[in-house]
C-alpha cells in the first residue's frame, strides 16, 4: 500500500514539473530556460519535494500511532464515548459547583 502511494507521489511530482516547464515554454517555443528561471524552478521543486516527503512521513507516523492505540473501530468508539462522558461529567460538575458557590 505504501509503495503505491510513493508511486503516486512520484507521478504527481513529475507531472507538476512538466506543467511548470510547459508553462515556461520549454520545448514549445524555445529550447532553453533562462538561468534565473532554472534556479527558481530547482528551488521550488526542492522545497516542494521536501515538504511532500515530510508530510508523507508524518502521515505514516500518525497511521502507526493510530494503529497502536486503536486496534479496532470498536476501541475507537469506546474511547470517544468515554471521553464524551468524562467531558459532560466535568461540565456538569463545574456548573453544579458554580451554582453551589453562588447559592452560598
C-alpha positions in Angstrom: 0.0 0.0 0.0 2.8 2.4 0.8 4.6 1.5 -2.5 1.5 2.6 -4.4 1.5 5.9 -2.5 5.1 6.5 -3.3 4.5 5.9 -7.0 1.5 8.2 -6.9 3.6 10.9 -5.2 6.4 10.5 -7.7 3.9 10.7 -10.6 2.4 13.8 -9.2 5.8 15.5 -8.7 6.8 14.7 -12.3 3.5 15.9 -13.6 3.9 19.2 -11.7 7.4 19.6 -13.1 6.2 19.0 -16.6 3.4 21.5 -16.2 5.7 24.2 -14.9 8.2 23.5 -17.8 5.4 23.8 -20.3 4.1 27.0 -18.7 7.6 28.5 -19.1 7.6 27.5 -22.8 10.2 24.8 -22.7 10.2 22.7 -25.9 7.1 24.6 -27.1 8.5 27.9 -28.1 12.1 27.7 -27.0 14.7 25.0 -26.2 16.3 26.7 -23.2 15.2 28.2 -19.9 17.0 31.2 -18.5 19.5 30.7 -15.7 17.3 32.6 -13.2 14.2 30.5 -14.3 16.1 27.2 -13.9 17.3 28.3 -10.4 13.8 29.3 -9.4 12.4 26.0 -10.7 15.1 24.0 -8.9 14.5 25.8 -5.6 10.7 25.4 -5.9 10.8 21.7 -6.8 13.3 21.1 -4.0 11.1 22.8 -1.4 8.1 21.0 -2.8 9.7 17.6 -2.7 11.0 18.1 0.9 7.6 19.3 2.1 5.8 16.4 0.3 8.2 13.9 1.8 7.8 15.4 5.3 4.1 15.2 5.1 4.3 11.6 3.7 6.4 10.6 6.7 4.2 12.4 9.1 1.1 10.6 7.7 2.8 7.2 8.1 3.7 8.2 11.7 0.1 9.2 12.5 -1.2 6.0 11.0 1.3 4.0 13.1 0.2 5.7 16.3 -3.5 5.3 15.4 -2.9 1.6 14.7 -1.1 1.2 18.0 -3.7 2.9 20.2 -6.9 1.8 18.4 -6.8 -1.7 17.2 -10.3 -1.7 16.0 -13.1 0.7 15.3 -14.9 -0.6 18.4 -11.9 0.6 20.6 -12.1 4.0 18.9 -15.8 4.2 19.6 -15.4 3.2 23.2 -12.6 5.8 23.6 -14.8 8.6 22.1 -17.7 7.6 24.3 -15.7 7.6 27.5 -14.1 10.9 26.6 -17.5 12.4 25.9 -18.9 11.1 29.1 -15.9 12.5 31.1 -16.3 15.8 29.4 -20.0 16.0 30.2 -19.4 15.0 33.8 -16.7 17.7 34.1 -19.0 20.3 32.6 -21.9 19.4 34.8 -19.7 19.3 38.0 -18.4 22.7 37.1 -21.9 24.0 36.7 -23.0 22.3 39.9 -20.1 23.8 41.9 -20.8 27.2 40.4 -24.4 27.0 41.5 -23.4 26.0 45.0 -20.9 28.8 45.2 -23.5 31.3 44.0 -26.1 30.0 46.4 -23.8 30.3 49.4 
